[in-house]
Amino acid sequence: MLKLVKVSEGFYKATNIVSDHEAYIDRDMLGDYRAVIEIKTDSGFDADESEGYTSIEEAARWIECQHKIGNTSVIMSTNFDGSPMIEGIA
């Protein structure tokens, strides 16, 4: 389950994911939101990065899509407990 928590201004980290994979959203120099999914592999780490989005919600939806990172299929899903997916923003 995906739950993003604000770590600092413009930087969010997933704290509740079904797997041990990590996901982040940050803002680039143009002010767009970019999402990253990072997985641990036998040889270190591998990642997939999104394009820039105008809203954090769009970047979060990108994280929820199925991704192929190296030889690993990564599927992340949203939370279902009724709480907001993104904590710490107004």
Secondary structure as UniProt FT lines:
FT   STRAND          4..8
FT   TURN            9..10
FT   STRAND          11..14
FT   STRAND          22..27
FT   TURN            29..30
FT   STRAND          33..41
FT   TURN            42..43
FT   STRAND          44..49
FT   HELIX           56..63
FT   STRAND          67..69
FT   TURN            70..71
FT   STRAND          72..74
FT   STRAND          86..87
//
